[in-house]
Amino acid sequence: MAIHPSAIIDSSAVIHESVEIGPNVIVDANVEIGEGTEIMAGTVIGPNTKIGKRNRIHYHTVIGHEPQFVGFDRTLNTGVIIGDDNEIREFAQIHRAIHEGNNTIIGNHNFMMATAHVAHDCHVGNHVVLASFSALAGHVVVEDRVFLSGMVAVHQFCRIGKGAMAGGHAGISKDVPPFMTVKGGFGFLTGVNVIGLRRAGVSGQTRLAIRQAFRNIFRSGLSVPHALRAVCEEWEAKQEPMPEELKYLVDFCSAPSKRGLMSGRSREYGVENWTEDDGVE
């Protein structure tokens, strides 16, 4: 274990012998840090934080500090849980949960760029990229392989489905379905994240099915429930099993939501501005 003499480590912290801790790091009570993790200078690890293996936490990061929640009770036993193999860059912030016994959760193999912000009670999956200045408000769920570009802001209680991608400066105030792309200050769906699907090894036939479903659900003019029913009936008529990814998209769009689903149209562009391949290939 390599701990700089200027670091302040609470006596209750459990730290693997291979962990490296740089100058002026603060590690609070009831913290656990796993094998091979590196914590660089000036970082603060708040109470009840559990950090897994082989994470690299860069300069002046703040993890597990009090949430930015008016009236938060500092005596509550809340925390942060971080998995393995995450890269968390300088000045990023991950805040602890607001209710007794709850945690803000970060999965594995994620890349949080400088100044990225994860608020209380968020759940971030695996292989997620949060670019610089992106921010998640409280209770946001980000599923696997999501990419949020710079300065993307996500409203509290939103869900972002796996494989989705948001362009820079996008405002996300409603749920983003899996495998979709988002742009615009008001946030609207522009198409399917085909590149992300290819990188995830999804077949061309399934990608085509998802593209067609996007058009049916978000550009046909039908209500979402009616469009989803039409997609399901189409596959029933084919007498073929629905691809797993398409079934996941349908299930996501059918699930109860506190924020509702993001629209395929926008306040900036009417439907006449779209072309058949916008954001698709």
Residue, then its C-alpha position, 0 to 999 in steps of 0.5 A: m500500500a502506498i499512502h502519501p503521508s499528507a493523506i487523512i485516512d479514517s481509522s475505520a476505512v478498509i483499504h486493500e494493501s495494493v491501493e495507491i493514495g496520493p497527497n492531501v486525499i481525505v478518506d472518511a469513515n466506513v469507506e472500503i477501497g478495493e484492490g489495485t485502485e489509485i486515488m490521486a491528489g486532493t480527492v475526497i472520499g465521503p463516508n459509507t463509500k465502497i469502491g471496487k477494484r482497479n479504479r483510477i480516481h483522478y485529481h480533486t474528485v469528490i465521491g460520497h459527499e453530502p447531496q445537493f438536496v435542501g434539508f438533507d439530514r447529515t446523520l443518515n446512513t447513506g452512501v455510494i457504491i462504485g464497481d470495478d475498472n472505472e476511470i473517474r477524471e479530475f473534479a468529477q462529483i458523485h454524491r451519496a443518497i438521501h434516504e436511510g440505507n440507500n446508495t448512489i450506484i456506479g457500475n463497471h468499466n465507466f468513463m467519467m470525464a472531467t467535472a462530470h456530475v452524478a447526483h444523489d440516488c442515481h444508478v449508472g450501469n456499465h460501459v457508460v461515458l459521461a463527457s465533461f460538464s455532463a450532469l445527472a440530477g437526482h434519481v436518474v437511471v443510466e443503463d449500459r453503454v450510454f454515451l452522454s456528450g459534453m454539457v448534457a443535462v438530465h432531469q431528475f427521475c429520467r431513465i436513459g435506456k441502454g445504448a442511447m447517445a446524446g449529442g452535446h448540450a442536449g437537455i434530457s427531461k424525459d425518458v430516452p428509449p434504448f438505442m436512440t440518439v438525442k439532440g437539442g436544447f429541448g431534447f428530441l429523438t433523432g434516430v437510432n444509434v447504429i454505431g453503438l449497436r454495431r460496436a455492441g455486436v448487434s446484427g444488421q437484421t436486428r439493427l434494421a428492425i430497430r430502425q423500422a420500430f423507431r419510425n413506427i413508434f416515433r414518426s408514424g403519428l400514432s400514440v405510443p401505446h398504439a404504435l407499440r401494439a402495432v410493432c408487436e402485432e407485426w412480429e406476431a404476424k411474421q410468426e418469428p421471435m422478436p429480436e431480444e434488443l427490439k423486445y427490450l425497446v418495446d418493454f422499456c417504452s411500455a414501462p411506467s414512467k415518472r417523466g414520460l417518453m421523449s418525443g421523435r419530433s421537436r419544437e425546433y423542427g417539424v416533421e417536414n424537416w426530417t429525411e428518411d435517414d436522419g440520424v439512422e445511418 
